[in-house]
Amino acid sequence: MTDGPVDLVRLEGDGNSVVLRITGTDSAGGVPGGVLTGVLVVDTRFVKGSLDLWVFPEDLREWQEALDALDAGQDVAWREFARGPALFVERDVEEERARVTVKDTSGSLTSVTVTVPLVDSWFDDAYARLELVWKTWPAAEGGR
């Protein structure tokens, strides 16, 4: 277990990053046991921004499915129909890169796309981050 924030999503490299940092829990959201709170941060030499968001247990299950699809070489859309920002990842397996698009269709009505390296070793780390989130916030694990 950890006492501080946990990065659920960390796509970074070549001066670009997209990070979803889980910061704690909130009793709101209509979910027994509450929801996770987080901040989605995009940081490039050209664009910097962040959005606060809630992460529901269903979001974590869907992130697991997205990781599985990415690992199989597929493109993914995560949180596409959720309130708040969505994340789209398009893989270029041959170049070991990904185009990551963050769309905020419910708030700022803004989207940004960054390119980051996406090598095979990234997946082990990504699965470990997801598992750490499940272990750190057991209330979320109840929805597993």
PAKEZA-41779 format. One line per field, with one value per atom (N, C-alpha, C): residue in three letters; x, y, z; residue number from 1; atom name. Coordinates in Angstrom, 3 decimals. Example, Ala and Ser with C-alpha at 12.3 -4.5 7.8 and 13.67 -1.06 7.14 Angstrom:
% PAKEZA-41779
code = [Ala|Ala|Ala|Ser|Ser|Ser] $
east = [13.190|12.300|13.200|12.850|13.670|12.900] $
north = [-5.690|-4.500|-3.300|-2.250|-1.060|0.030] $
up = [7.800|7.800|7.800|7.080|7.140|7.870] $
pos = [1|1|1|2|2|2] $
site = [N|CA|C|N|CA|C] $
***
This chain:
% PAKEZA-41779
code = [Met|Met|Met|Thr|Thr|Thr|Asp|Asp|Asp|Gly|Gly|Gly|Pro|Pro|Pro|Val|Val|Val|Asp|Asp|Asp|Leu|Leu|Leu|Val|Val|Val|Arg|Arg|Arg|Leu|Leu|Leu|Glu|Glu|Glu|Gly|Gly|Gly|Asp|Asp|Asp|Gly|Gly|Gly|Asn|Asn|Asn|Ser|Ser|Ser|Val|Val|Val|Val|Val|Val|Leu|Leu|Leu|Arg|Arg|Arg|Ile|Ile|Ile|Thr|Thr|Thr|Gly|Gly|Gly|Thr|Thr|Thr|Asp|Asp|Asp|Ser|Ser|Ser|Ala|Ala|Ala|Gly|Gly|Gly|Gly|Gly|Gly|Val|Val|Val|Pro|Pro|Pro|Gly|Gly|Gly|Gly|Gly|Gly|Val|Val|Val|Leu|Leu|Leu|Thr|Thr|Thr|Gly|Gly|Gly|Val|Val|Val|Leu|Leu|Leu|Val|Val|Val|Val|Val|Val|Asp|Asp|Asp|Thr|Thr|Thr|Arg|Arg|Arg|Phe|Phe|Phe|Val|Val|Val|Lys|Lys|Lys|Gly|Gly|Gly|Ser|Ser|Ser|Leu|Leu|Leu|Asp|Asp|Asp|Leu|Leu|Leu|Trp|Trp|Trp|Val|Val|Val|Phe|Phe|Phe|Pro|Pro|Pro|Glu|Glu|Glu|Asp|Asp|Asp|Leu|Leu|Leu|Arg|Arg|Arg|Glu|Glu|Glu|Trp|Trp|Trp|Gln|Gln|Gln|Glu|Glu|Glu|Ala|Ala|Ala|Leu|Leu|Leu|Asp|Asp|Asp|Ala|Ala|Ala|Leu|Leu|Leu|Asp|Asp|Asp|Ala|Ala|Ala|Gly|Gly|Gly|Gln|Gln|Gln|Asp|Asp|Asp|Val|Val|Val|Ala|Ala|Ala|Trp|Trp|Trp|Arg|Arg|Arg|Glu|Glu|Glu|Phe|Phe|Phe|Ala|Ala|Ala|Arg|Arg|Arg|Gly|Gly|Gly|Pro|Pro|Pro|Ala|Ala|Ala|Leu|Leu|Leu|Phe|Phe|Phe|Val|Val|Val|Glu|Glu|Glu|Arg|Arg|Arg|Asp|Asp|Asp|Val|Val|Val|Glu|Glu|Glu|Glu|Glu|Glu|Glu|Glu|Glu|Arg|Arg|Arg|Ala|Ala|Ala|Arg|Arg|Arg|Val|Val|Val|Thr|Thr|Thr|Val|Val|Val|Lys|Lys|Lys|Asp|Asp|Asp|Thr|Thr|Thr|Ser|Ser|Ser|Gly|Gly|Gly|Ser|Ser|Ser|Leu|Leu|Leu|Thr|Thr|Thr|Ser|Ser|Ser|Val|Val|Val|Thr|Thr|Thr|Val|Val|Val|Thr|Thr|Thr|Val|Val|Val|Pro|Pro|Pro|Leu|Leu|Leu|Val|Val|Val|Asp|Asp|Asp|Ser|Ser|Ser|Trp|Trp|Trp|Phe|Phe|Phe|Asp|Asp|Asp|Asp|Asp|Asp|Ala|Ala|Ala|Tyr|Tyr|Tyr|Ala|Ala|Ala|Arg|Arg|Arg|Leu|Leu|Leu|Glu|Glu|Glu|Leu|Leu|Leu|Val|Val|Val|Trp|Trp|Trp|Lys|Lys|Lys|Thr|Thr|Thr|Trp|Trp|Trp|Pro|Pro|Pro|Ala|Ala|Ala|Ala|Ala|Ala|Glu|Glu|Glu|Gly|Gly|Gly|Gly|Gly|Gly|Arg|Arg|Arg] $
east = [0.856|0.000|0.894|0.368|1.105|0.289|0.978|0.289|0.085|0.827|0.757|0.055|0.089|-0.537|0.096|-0.689|-0.229|-0.558|0.421|0.184|-0.422|-1.705|-2.375|-1.918|-1.876|-1.447|-0.214|0.827|2.035|2.585|2.274|2.774|3.705|5.002|5.932|7.184|7.824|9.094|9.216|10.443|10.740|10.153|10.091|9.591|8.085|7.351|5.888|5.447|4.349|3.804|2.306|1.649|0.252|0.216|-0.208|-0.201|-1.566|-2.109|-3.308|-2.872|-2.820|-2.369|-3.593|-3.703|-4.765|-4.292|-5.124|-4.706|-5.423|-6.524|-7.247|-8.637|-9.536|-10.910|-11.867|-13.098|-14.156|-15.425|-16.193|-17.414|-18.549|-18.352|-19.383|-19.404|-20.199|-20.223|-21.272|-21.975|-23.043|-22.577|-21.318|-20.776|-20.535|-21.060|-20.773|-19.266|-18.787|-17.352|-16.652|-17.364|-16.784|-16.104|-15.456|-14.734|-13.307|-12.461|-11.094|-11.060|-10.223|-10.003|-8.662|-8.566|-7.314|-7.162|-5.993|-5.717|-5.033|-5.519|-4.951|-4.071|-2.797|-1.829|-1.213|-1.271|-0.599|0.516|1.730|2.867|3.765|3.860|4.751|5.503|6.430|7.126|6.170|5.059|4.119|2.852|2.342|1.064|1.242|0.650|0.607|-0.801|-1.342|-2.671|-3.003|-4.031|-4.474|-5.971|-6.560|-7.987|-8.168|-8.966|-9.350|-10.464|-10.499|-11.548|-11.781|-12.919|-13.230|-12.924|-12.455|-12.216|-13.053|-13.952|-14.861|-14.267|-14.723|-14.234|-14.380|-15.476|-15.664|-14.552|-14.089|-12.984|-11.728|-11.474|-10.287|-10.402|-11.593|-11.794|-11.588|-12.114|-11.961|-10.511|-9.759|-8.334|-7.592|-7.960|-7.375|-7.623|-8.854|-9.194|-8.423|-8.278|-7.533|-6.069|-5.486|-4.097|-3.942|-4.897|-4.848|-4.897|-5.774|-5.898|-4.636|-4.109|-2.865|-1.732|-1.642|-0.590|-0.707|-1.933|-2.160|-1.972|-1.546|-1.278|-2.458|-3.548|-4.748|-4.755|-5.523|-5.784|-6.910|-6.928|-7.972|-8.561|-9.783|-10.472|-10.863|-10.422|-10.724|-11.479|-12.560|-13.452|-14.134|-14.317|-14.889|-16.282|-17.065|-18.432|-18.616|-17.513|-17.580|-17.692|-18.197|-18.203|-16.763|-16.247|-14.856|-14.002|-12.703|-11.800|-11.741|-11.517|-11.327|-9.910|-9.411|-8.049|-8.098|-7.462|-7.384|-5.914|-5.573|-4.186|-4.146|-3.387|-3.181|-1.743|-1.573|-0.229|0.384|1.663|2.492|3.509|3.148|3.936|5.338|5.446|6.755|7.698|7.187|8.012|8.105|7.383|7.320|6.940|5.860|5.355|3.841|3.298|1.841|1.448|0.333|-0.297|-1.368|-1.237|-2.162|-2.976|-4.280|-5.175|-6.026|-6.051|-6.923|-8.012|-9.266|-10.411|-11.252|-11.535|-12.419|-13.662|-14.618|-15.825|-16.890|-16.728|-17.767|-17.378|-16.129|-15.694|-15.120|-13.850|-13.148|-13.387|-13.975|-14.206|-12.897|-11.858|-10.518|-9.994|-9.143|-8.430|-6.976|-6.109|-4.693|-4.143|-3.234|-2.604|-1.095|-0.499|0.958|1.455|2.705|3.332|4.364|4.324|5.250|5.778|6.964|7.447|6.548|6.366|5.585|6.269|7.241|8.012|7.372|7.733|7.125|7.265|8.388|8.591|7.610|7.003|6.033|4.841|4.461|3.263|3.384|4.539|4.716|4.506|5.063|4.918|3.461|2.781|1.387|0.480|0.679|-0.115|0.191|1.458|1.834|1.197|1.117|0.471|-1.017|-1.672|-3.086|-3.283|-2.461|-2.570|-2.338|-1.403|-1.135|-2.349|-3.026|-4.238|-5.296|-5.496|-6.486|-6.130|-4.856|-4.432|-4.471|-4.176|-4.096|-5.463|-6.453|-7.797|-8.762|-8.819|-9.647|-11.127|-11.627|-13.030|-13.276|-12.308|-12.426|-12.365|-11.580|-11.406|-12.713|-13.614|-14.907|-15.685|-15.415|-16.089|-15.367|-14.308|-13.451|-14.147] $
north = [-1.177|0.000|1.230|2.293|3.544|4.650|5.629|6.744|7.915|7.965|9.107|8.787|9.732|9.533|8.364|7.788|6.698|7.072|6.955|7.212|5.966|6.027|4.910|4.815|5.945|6.002|6.891|6.394|7.193|6.880|7.762|7.654|8.844|8.583|9.704|9.369|10.434|10.317|11.365|11.655|12.648|14.017|14.362|15.671|15.774|14.678|14.675|13.720|14.060|13.112|13.306|12.179|12.141|11.242|11.817|11.095|11.243|10.122|10.153|9.743|10.709|10.505|10.365|9.216|8.995|9.626|10.525|11.311|10.940|10.213|9.853|9.356|9.543|9.096|10.237|10.060|11.033|10.227|10.637|9.902|10.223|11.177|11.551|10.534|10.825|9.996|8.910|8.738|7.756|6.317|6.077|4.724|4.328|3.173|2.730|2.652|3.270|3.288|4.449|5.190|6.367|6.079|7.091|7.015|7.492|7.200|7.706|9.104|9.949|11.266|11.239|12.026|12.057|13.333|13.462|14.596|14.048|14.466|14.091|15.248|14.977|16.021|15.744|16.739|16.685|17.716|17.297|18.206|17.988|19.009|18.992|20.318|20.446|21.738|22.813|22.411|23.356|23.561|22.472|22.512|21.926|22.590|22.067|22.275|21.263|21.409|20.255|20.457|19.402|19.520|18.387|18.308|17.372|17.800|16.913|15.997|14.777|13.851|12.803|12.146|10.983|9.744|8.713|7.421|6.387|5.762|4.776|3.374|2.418|1.044|0.531|0.883|0.457|1.016|2.233|2.817|1.975|1.465|0.631|-0.680|-1.282|-2.519|-2.250|-1.110|-0.772|-0.438|0.123|0.382|-0.948|-1.950|-3.287|-3.818|-3.688|-4.138|-3.331|-2.040|-1.189|-1.615|-1.906|-2.375|-3.678|-4.590|-5.865|-5.632|-4.725|-4.430|-3.750|-2.800|-2.140|-3.141|-4.035|-5.051|-5.968|-6.126|-6.946|-6.140|-4.864|-4.044|-3.241|-3.219|-2.507|-1.070|-0.218|1.133|1.059|2.005|1.977|3.358|3.324|4.514|4.179|4.987|4.746|5.935|5.682|6.693|7.533|6.954|7.691|8.223|7.499|7.927|8.363|8.543|8.985|10.507|10.969|12.409|12.804|13.762|14.160|13.716|13.838|13.580|12.105|11.901|10.561|10.468|9.241|8.991|8.029|8.414|7.580|7.312|6.048|5.676|4.899|5.431|4.774|4.286|2.980|2.382|2.362|2.612|2.349|1.320|0.048|-1.042|-1.071|-0.860|-0.917|0.173|1.350|2.469|2.526|1.622|1.608|2.978|3.527|4.833|4.762|5.786|5.901|7.363|7.582|8.911|8.868|9.737|9.771|11.052|10.902|12.056|12.109|13.273|13.534|14.473|14.058|14.884|15.207|16.475|16.917|17.506|16.641|17.083|17.647|17.489|17.963|19.229|19.616|20.776|21.862|21.730|22.765|22.677|21.555|21.319|21.404|20.827|20.880|19.463|19.286|18.025|18.330|17.415|17.556|16.169|16.109|14.850|14.990|14.021|13.990|12.619|12.567|11.313|10.933|9.675|9.175|7.807|7.443|6.082|5.082|3.922|2.870|1.538|1.206|-0.021|-1.141|-2.378|-3.536|-3.494|-3.005|-2.991|-2.061|-1.130|-0.219|-0.986|-2.076|-2.807|-3.425|-3.998|-4.559|-3.479|-2.317|-1.195|-0.747|-0.685|-0.233|-1.188|-2.497|-3.470|-3.366|-3.144|-3.002|-1.755|-0.675|0.547|0.302|-0.396|-0.706|-1.556|-2.569|-3.436|-2.638|-1.711|-0.873|-0.011|0.506|1.291|0.412|-0.805|-1.716|-1.999|-2.227|-2.566|-1.363|-0.186|1.017|1.502|1.357|1.824|0.644|-0.134|-1.344|-1.087|0.109|0.390|0.221|0.621|0.444|-1.025|-1.793|-3.212|-3.981|-3.492|-4.144|-4.216|-3.293|-3.301|-4.094|-4.757|-5.480|-6.608] $
up = [0.000|0.000|0.000|-0.563|-0.627|0.021|0.574|1.213|0.266|-0.808|-1.706|-3.003|-3.928|-5.244|-6.004|-6.903|-7.757|-9.197|-10.076|-11.493|-12.127|-12.420|-13.081|-14.530|-15.219|-16.616|-16.682|-17.324|-17.509|-18.894|-19.832|-21.206|-21.399|-21.583|-21.629|-22.423|-22.874|-23.569|-24.647|-25.033|-26.071|-25.737|-24.440|-24.032|-23.928|-24.142|-24.067|-22.965|-22.297|-21.322|-21.154|-20.892|-20.494|-19.265|-18.135|-16.868|-16.213|-15.739|-14.902|-13.506|-12.616|-11.241|-10.329|-9.666|-8.689|-7.381|-6.845|-5.683|-4.399|-4.470|-3.255|-3.572|-2.613|-2.778|-2.457|-2.903|-2.660|-2.391|-1.410|-1.082|-2.043|-2.928|-3.904|-5.039|-6.038|-7.232|-7.213|-6.102|-6.057|-6.053|-5.683|-5.668|-4.216|-3.784|-2.417|-2.201|-1.144|-0.883|-1.567|-2.403|-3.035|-4.358|-4.863|-6.127|-5.912|-6.858|-6.808|-7.416|-6.868|-7.453|-8.155|-9.200|-9.932|-10.709|-11.299|-12.173|-13.423|-14.560|-15.846|-16.297|-16.504|-16.824|-18.194|-19.078|-20.371|-20.323|-20.692|-20.613|-21.834|-22.658|-23.814|-23.843|-24.777|-24.914|-25.411|-26.012|-26.612|-25.783|-25.203|-24.491|-23.098|-22.113|-20.750|-20.224|-19.566|-18.999|-18.085|-17.271|-16.370|-16.132|-15.811|-15.499|-14.316|-13.338|-12.248|-12.734|-12.210|-12.607|-11.546|-11.646|-10.831|-11.652|-10.975|-11.612|-10.862|-11.591|-11.025|-11.180|-10.368|-10.522|-11.955|-12.627|-14.015|-14.914|-14.628|-15.397|-15.265|-14.057|-13.846|-14.608|-14.581|-15.363|-16.855|-17.318|-18.735|-19.079|-18.136|-18.390|-18.547|-17.743|-17.894|-19.307|-19.795|-21.147|-22.195|-21.956|-22.896|-22.945|-21.786|-21.761|-22.540|-22.348|-23.073|-24.583|-25.015|-26.449|-26.977|-26.232|-26.650|-26.768|-25.790|-25.787|-26.999|-27.507|-28.701|-29.992|-29.861|-31.036|-31.544|-30.790|-31.215|-30.688|-31.337|-30.859|-29.840|-28.893|-27.863|-27.622|-27.131|-26.627|-25.195|-24.238|-22.832|-22.260|-21.598|-21.006|-22.091|-23.254|-24.385|-24.082|-23.323|-23.058|-21.601|-20.887|-19.494|-19.445|-18.316|-18.101|-17.758|-18.465|-18.254|-19.426|-19.270|-20.398|-20.797|-22.090|-22.652|-23.189|-23.275|-23.727|-24.908|-26.006|-27.205|-27.486|-27.706|-27.973|-29.285|-30.241|-31.529|-31.586|-31.742|-31.748|-33.136|-33.168|-34.332|-33.855|-34.005|-33.439|-34.042|-35.338|-35.998|-35.485|-35.233|-34.762|-33.236|-32.540|-31.076|-30.524|-31.088|-30.692|-30.577|-29.947|-29.856|-29.966|-30.636|-30.654|-29.582|-28.602|-27.471|-27.569|-27.633|-27.714|-26.461|-25.841|-24.703|-25.201|-25.015|-25.426|-24.205|-24.021|-22.945|-23.592|-23.884|-24.592|-23.665|-22.351|-21.446|-20.680|-20.719|-19.947|-20.828|-21.135|-21.898|-23.401|-23.857|-25.287|-26.069|-25.488|-26.054|-26.235|-27.248|-27.391|-27.735|-27.374|-27.666|-27.977|-28.937|-29.313|-29.162|-28.492|-28.336|-28.784|-29.168|-29.570|-28.518|-28.104|-27.091|-27.511|-27.027|-27.256|-26.524|-27.102|-26.442|-26.748|-25.908|-26.082|-25.271|-25.586|-24.931|-23.411|-22.900|-21.447|-20.731|-21.455|-20.850|-20.285|-20.911|-20.516|-19.127|-18.788|-17.447|-16.392|-16.636|-15.710|-15.630|-16.767|-16.792|-16.018|-16.187|-15.433|-13.933|-13.587|-12.173|-11.566|-12.319|-11.826|-11.552|-12.461|-12.276|-11.028|-10.858|-9.681|-8.397|-8.418|-7.254|-6.901|-7.909|-7.643|-6.993|-7.517|-6.919|-5.463|-5.167|-3.803|-2.867|-3.394|-2.565|-2.130|-3.006|-2.692|-2.751|-1.648|-1.644|-1.924|-1.635|-1.935|-3.425|-4.239|-5.682|-6.054|-5.272|-5.578|-5.424|-4.578|-4.411|-5.705|-6.626|-7.908|-8.972|-8.579|-9.515|-10.192] $
pos = [1|1|1|2|2|2|3|3|3|4|4|4|5|5|5|6|6|6|7|7|7|8|8|8|9|9|9|10|10|10|11|11|11|12|12|12|13|13|13|14|14|14|15|15|15|16|16|16|17|17|17|18|18|18|19|19|19|20|20|20|21|21|21|22|22|22|23|23|23|24|24|24|25|25|25|26|26|26|27|27|27|28|28|28|29|29|29|30|30|30|31|31|31|32|32|32|33|33|33|34|34|34|35|35|35|36|36|36|37|37|37|38|38|38|39|39|39|40|40|40|41|41|41|42|42|42|43|43|43|44|44|44|45|45|45|46|46|46|47|47|47|48|48|48|49|49|49|50|50|50|51|51|51|52|52|52|53|53|53|54|54|54|55|55|55|56|56|56|57|57|57|58|58|58|59|59|59|60|60|60|61|61|61|62|62|62|63|63|63|64|64|64|65|65|65|66|66|66|67|67|67|68|68|68|69|69|69|70|70|70|71|71|71|72|72|72|73|73|73|74|74|74|75|75|75|76|76|76|77|77|77|78|78|78|79|79|79|80|80|80|81|81|81|82|82|82|83|83|83|84|84|84|85|85|85|86|86|86|87|87|87|88|88|88|89|89|89|90|90|90|91|91|91|92|92|92|93|93|93|94|94|94|95|95|95|96|96|96|97|97|97|98|98|98|99|99|99|100|100|100|101|101|101|102|102|102|103|103|103|104|104|104|105|105|105|106|106|106|107|107|107|108|108|108|109|109|109|110|110|110|111|111|111|112|112|112|113|113|113|114|114|114|115|115|115|116|116|116|117|117|117|118|118|118|119|119|119|120|120|120|121|121|121|122|122|122|123|123|123|124|124|124|125|125|125|126|126|126|127|127|127|128|128|128|129|129|129|130|130|130|131|131|131|132|132|132|133|133|133|134|134|134|135|135|135|136|136|136|137|137|137|138|138|138|139|139|139|140|140|140|141|141|141|142|142|142|143|143|143|144|144|144] $
site = [N|CA|C|N|CA|C|N|CA|C|N|CA|C|N|CA|C|N|CA|C|N|CA|C|N|CA|C|N|CA|C|N|CA|C|N|CA|C|N|CA|C|N|CA|C|N|CA|C|N|CA|C|N|CA|C|N|CA|C|N|CA|C|N|CA|C|N|CA|C|N|CA|C|N|CA|C|N|CA|C|N|CA|C|N|CA|C|N|CA|C|N|CA|C|N|CA|C|N|CA|C|N|CA|C|N|CA|C|N|CA|C|N|CA|C|N|CA|C|N|CA|C|N|CA|C|N|CA|C|N|CA|C|N|CA|C|N|CA|C|N|CA|C|N|CA|C|N|CA|C|N|CA|C|N|CA|C|N|CA|C|N|CA|C|N|CA|C|N|CA|C|N|CA|C|N|CA|C|N|CA|C|N|CA|C|N|CA|C|N|CA|C|N|CA|C|N|CA|C|N|CA|C|N|CA|C|N|CA|C|N|CA|C|N|CA|C|N|CA|C|N|CA|C|N|CA|C|N|CA|C|N|CA|C|N|CA|C|N|CA|C|N|CA|C|N|CA|C|N|CA|C|N|CA|C|N|CA|C|N|CA|C|N|CA|C|N|CA|C|N|CA|C|N|CA|C|N|CA|C|N|CA|C|N|CA|C|N|CA|C|N|CA|C|N|CA|C|N|CA|C|N|CA|C|N|CA|C|N|CA|C|N|CA|C|N|CA|C|N|CA|C|N|CA|C|N|CA|C|N|CA|C|N|CA|C|N|CA|C|N|CA|C|N|CA|C|N|CA|C|N|CA|C|N|CA|C|N|CA|C|N|CA|C|N|CA|C|N|CA|C|N|CA|C|N|CA|C|N|CA|C|N|CA|C|N|CA|C|N|CA|C|N|CA|C|N|CA|C|N|CA|C|N|CA|C|N|CA|C|N|CA|C|N|CA|C|N|CA|C|N|CA|C|N|CA|C|N|CA|C|N|CA|C|N|CA|C|N|CA|C|N|CA|C|N|CA|C|N|CA|C|N|CA|C|N|CA|C|N|CA|C|N|CA|C|N|CA|C|N|CA|C|N|CA|C|N|CA|C|N|CA|C|N|CA|C|N|CA|C|N|CA|C|N|CA|C|N|CA|C|N|CA|C] $
***
